[in-house]
Amino acid sequence: MTLDTAISEKRMGGASALEKRQSGCDRKDFTWHRQPAGAWALHCVGRREVILHVIPDAEHPRMCRIRAPDGRLSDMANITWARDGAIGAALRTLNRQRQEIAACRHPPIATRVHRQ
């Protein structure tokens, strides 16, 4: 890791410079809102909808799971690991969405048709 990379990651709360460029947001742009029954909702600045939830596990006390918008659940983890994992998953999701939008706006040069 170079000094520039270390400084860049420190400024962005651990997110790499590549994650920052691709997603348009970093770890500091996420906020947690407490929900009923001990759950947490992850929000991103500039977006209205909840990105992910961290919910307590039904069988194992003091353990949590990440719940995706489609209802899928992650493996169990303690609250700290679950919240960190949720932010990482949200950054990956936002990166993918941004890349797909950019690909639609700017198709690769090889696929463009040039007429003379």
Backbone torsions as a table, in degrees:
resi	resn	phi	psi	omega
1	MET	NA	129.4	179.1
2	THR	-81.8	165.2	178.7
3	LEU	-61.7	-41.0	179.0
4	ASP	-61.4	-41.2	179.4
5	THR	-65.3	-42.6	-180.0
6	ALA	-62.3	-43.5	179.2
7	ILE	-65.5	-43.0	179.9
8	SER	-61.2	-44.8	179.8
9	GLU	-65.9	-37.8	179.7
10	LYS	-63.9	-42.7	179.5
11	ARG	-63.0	-31.5	-173.6
12	MET	-102.7	21.9	175.3
13	GLY	64.9	32.6	177.8
14	GLY	96.9	-17.6	179.2
15	ALA	-73.4	139.0	179.9
16	SER	-72.1	162.6	178.3
17	ALA	-61.6	-34.9	178.7
18	LEU	-63.4	-44.1	177.8
19	GLU	-60.4	-41.5	-179.2
20	LYS	-62.1	-46.6	-179.0
21	ARG	-64.9	-40.3	-173.3
22	GLN	-78.9	-37.0	-174.3
23	SER	-91.9	-22.9	-177.0
24	GLY	77.8	2.4	176.6
25	CYS	-144.2	162.6	176.5
26	ASP	-132.9	-175.0	-174.3
27	ARG	-57.8	-30.4	-179.5
28	LYS	-70.7	-16.1	-179.1
29	ASP	-85.4	-2.7	179.8
30	PHE	-98.7	142.6	175.6
31	THR	-129.8	151.2	178.5
32	TRP	-107.6	136.8	176.5
33	HIS	-122.6	128.5	180.0
34	ARG	-70.3	135.0	179.6
35	GLN	-114.0	168.1	176.9
36	PRO	-61.9	155.7	175.9
37	ALA	63.8	28.2	174.1
38	GLY	80.8	9.7	-180.0
39	ALA	-86.1	161.0	176.7
40	TRP	-127.4	140.7	178.2
41	ALA	-112.1	130.7	179.6
42	LEU	-95.5	124.2	178.5
43	HIS	-118.5	152.1	175.5
44	CYS	-116.8	139.2	178.9
45	VAL	-56.3	132.5	177.9
46	GLY	89.4	-0.1	178.7
47	ARG	-124.6	138.6	-177.3
48	ARG	-82.8	-36.7	-172.2
49	GLU	-80.3	156.6	174.0
50	VAL	-73.5	134.0	-178.9
51	ILE	-82.2	-52.4	179.7
52	LEU	-146.2	162.2	173.5
53	HIS	-118.5	146.5	167.4
54	VAL	-112.6	120.3	-174.5
55	ILE	-121.5	149.5	176.7
56	PRO	-68.5	145.5	177.8
57	ASP	-73.1	141.0	-176.3
58	ALA	-69.8	-32.1	-174.6
59	GLU	-100.9	-31.6	-173.4
60	HIS	-112.2	111.3	179.9
61	PRO	-63.5	148.4	178.6
62	ARG	67.2	14.7	175.3
63	MET	-118.5	150.8	-176.5
64	CYS	-131.9	168.2	174.8
65	ARG	-137.9	152.7	174.6
66	ILE	-91.4	127.8	176.4
67	ARG	-108.3	120.4	178.6
68	ALA	-77.2	162.8	178.7
69	PRO	-57.7	-28.8	179.4
70	ASP	-85.1	3.8	175.6
71	GLY	97.0	-9.7	179.1
72	ARG	-64.8	146.8	179.2
73	LEU	-114.9	145.7	177.3
74	SER	-84.4	178.7	170.6
75	ASP	-68.7	164.9	-179.6
76	MET	-73.7	149.4	175.2
77	ALA	-157.9	162.2	174.2
78	ASN	-71.8	170.4	-172.3
79	ILE	-60.6	-39.5	-179.0
80	THR	-63.4	-49.0	-179.9
81	TRP	-66.3	-38.4	-179.0
82	ALA	-65.6	-43.1	179.7
83	ARG	-67.3	-39.8	176.7
84	ASP	-64.3	-42.9	178.1
85	GLY	-63.7	-36.5	179.0
86	ALA	-65.6	-40.7	178.4
87	ILE	-65.8	-42.5	177.2
88	GLY	-60.8	-43.4	178.7
89	ALA	-65.4	-38.4	178.8
90	ALA	-65.3	-41.4	177.7
91	LEU	-62.3	-41.9	178.0
92	ARG	-63.1	-42.1	180.0
93	THR	-63.8	-46.0	179.9
94	LEU	-65.2	-37.5	176.6
95	ASN	-60.5	-47.0	-177.9
96	ARG	-62.8	-43.6	179.5
97	GLN	-62.3	-42.7	-179.0
98	ARG	-66.6	-39.8	178.7
99	GLN	-64.9	-40.3	179.2
100	GLU	-64.5	-41.0	178.6
101	ILE	-65.0	-43.9	179.8
102	ALA	-63.9	-37.7	-179.9
103	ALA	-65.9	-35.8	178.6
104	CYS	-69.6	-37.3	-178.6
105	ARG	-75.0	-35.6	-175.0
106	HIS	-130.0	83.9	179.2
107	PRO	-65.3	154.8	179.0
108	PRO	-56.1	149.1	-176.6
109	ILE	-59.3	-36.1	-177.2
110	ALA	-62.8	-25.6	-177.9
111	THR	-91.8	-9.3	179.1
112	ARG	-74.2	142.1	179.3
113	VAL	-98.6	126.2	178.2
114	HIS	-108.8	120.2	179.3
115	ARG	-104.4	142.0	-179.3
116	GLN	-110.2	NA	NA
